[in-house]
């Protein structure tokens, strides 16, 4: 009985303790909430840089649609087109596929068409693009012609062999003198995807562990 119990426990532990990179479960976007200004973001030649602005008059009021935990700042555009980028280098290519969630709050001003787009590119060790994902834009129709920020999310699989993540935030001005593309709380979170063999071991170990625990409960006291 004890032998079966420990075998089941061991299988369960192995299934739960597969190697996990420290990046998993963390937001990999640096300063995605604009609270540190534009720190962590780099401009792109030929385009204006995105800017960090305070919630309030001329942008989005604290009472208008947006994240509950919005802090005091958000991103806004500047000029006709504004771009900010950042690249995260893993150091070595990922060995397995991972699931991901790319998310953020995007929006604009009233009925104007100014908008924001958040984009990620998966790059291999040679800087070749092997996948991508994006959220936005949020149109005036999406916003009901209201000023504000609205949540968007894209989920999918980050391919094995990804060596770098290249993030791009862009704002486009379509009306008036200000670029009123808005963004806040930008996030990219990766999670490991269990391999088929590991998933089977997890189920087997869990089943044996539960069975052993049930039998232990039923065993008469000596």
N, C-alpha and C positions, 0 to 999 in steps of 0.2 A: 504493500500500500504506500509506504513512505517513498519507495523508489519511484513509483509511478507519479506520485505527487511532485517530487523534485524534478523529474524529467519534464513534466508538463510546465512547471514553473520556469525551468531553464529555457524551453522553447518559447514561452511567452515573453521572457525577458529579452531573448535574442531578437525576436520579431519587433520588439518595441525600441531596441537600442541600436538600430542600424546607423551607420555614420550619417551625421547631419551637419552640413556646413553652418557656421555661425550666422550666415546671412539669412537663413530661413526664419520666417515669422517676424522679420523686422522691415520697417519702411526703408527702402534703399535710396529714396530720393532725398538729397541733402537740402535742407531748408525749403521743403515743399510748401510751407505755410507762410512764407514771406516775412516771418517775424524777425529774421536776421537781415533784413534788407534784401539785397540780391546776392549775398554771400553764397558761394557754392555754384553760382551760375556764371556762364561765360557768354559774351556777345558773339555775333556772327558778322563777318565782314560784309558791308553793304546794307546792313539792316540796323535799325535802332535797337537798343537793349530794352528788355522788359523793365518795368519799374515796380518798386514796392511802395504802396500808398496806404494811408490810414483809412479805415472804414469811416464813413461820415459824408458830409456834403460834397457834392461833385463826383462821388463814386457810389458805393453801396452803403445805405444807412444800416446801423446795427439792427433796426427793426424790419428791414426788408429781407426777402428770402436769401438763405445762405446756411452754412454749417452752424450748428449750435455752438461748437467749440471753435469759433472763428478767430479768436484772439483779437488783436488790434489792427493787424495789417493784412493786405491781400495784394495780388499781382494785378497790374494794369498795363495796357499797351502804351506806346509812345511813337509818334510819327505814323506814316502809312502802314508800315509793317514793323513789328517788334519781335525779336527772337532772343531766347535765352536757352542755353544748352549745358549739359553736364554729362560726363562719362564715368562710369564705374567699371574698373578693371578688376576682375576676380583673381588675376595672377596666373591661374591655370584654367583651361577649359572645363566646364562642368562635365562630369562623367555620365550623368543620367538626366533624363527629362525632369522638369519640375512644373508644377502648376503655378499660375500667377494670377494676381488681381491688380490691374492698373485702374486707378480711380482718382477722382478729384471733383471739385466744384467749379463749374464753368458758367459764364453768363455774359451779360451786357447791359446796356442802358435802354430802357423803355422800348420804343418801336424801332430803334436803330439796328442796323444789321451788323455792327461791329461784333467780333466774336473771338473766341480763343480755342486753340487746339492743343492737346497734350499727346505726345507721340513717343514711343520707345522702339528702338531698333536693337535686335539681338545680333551681335557681331562675333565671328569666330576669331581664332588667334591671328589670322591674317587680315583682320578688319573687313572681312566680307560679310555682308548682311545675310543672315540665314533665317530671318523672320522679323515680324514687327507687329505692333498693335497701336491703337489710338483711341482716344475719346474726344468727343466734340465734333463740330461746333454745336453750341446750343443757340438755336435761332430765336428771333423775336416771337415767332409762332409757338415755339416750345415753351417760351417764358410767359406766354399770354400777354406780350407787350409790356411786361413788368420789368423794372430794374431789379436785378438780383443774380444770385448764383444758384445753380441746380446740380444735384449730384449725378455723376455719370460713372459707369464702371464697365470694364472689359475684362473677361476672364478667359484663360486659355492655357496653352502648354509652352513653356520655354524649352526650346530644343536642346538636347545634349550637344556638347561642343561649344556652347555659348561661353565666350571668354570675356566679353564686355557688354555692358548695357549703355546705350546712348540715348539720353532723354532730351526731348525738344519741346519747348513751350513757345507757341507763336500766337500773336494777336494781329488781327487784320482790321483796319479802319475802312468802313464803307460809307460813313456819313459824318457830317459835322467836322469840327477842327480837332477834336480829341479822339484818340484811339481808345474806345471803351470796350475792348475785349478784357474780360476779367477772369481770374482764376484764384483758387485757394485750396489748401489741404491736399496737395498733390501727393500721390502715394503709389508705390510699386512694392508688392509683397509676394515673395516666392515661398512655396511649400513643397517639400519632397513628395514625389509620387512613388509609393511602394512598388517594388518589382513583383511580378507575378509569383515568383518563388517565395519571396518574403511575405507576401500577402497570404499565401497558403499556409506558411509556417505559423503566421500570426493566428489564423483561424484554428489550426490544429492545436497549437499550444493553449489557446484560450479554451477550446472545447475540453481538452484533457484536464486543464486546471479547474474548470467549473465542475466537471464530473468528479474529480478527486475530492473537491471541497464538499460536494453533496454526500459522497460516500462517508467522508469523515464525520459529517453531522449525524448520519444515521447509525454509525458504529456504536455498539453498546459500551458503556463505561466499564472498565475492568476493576 
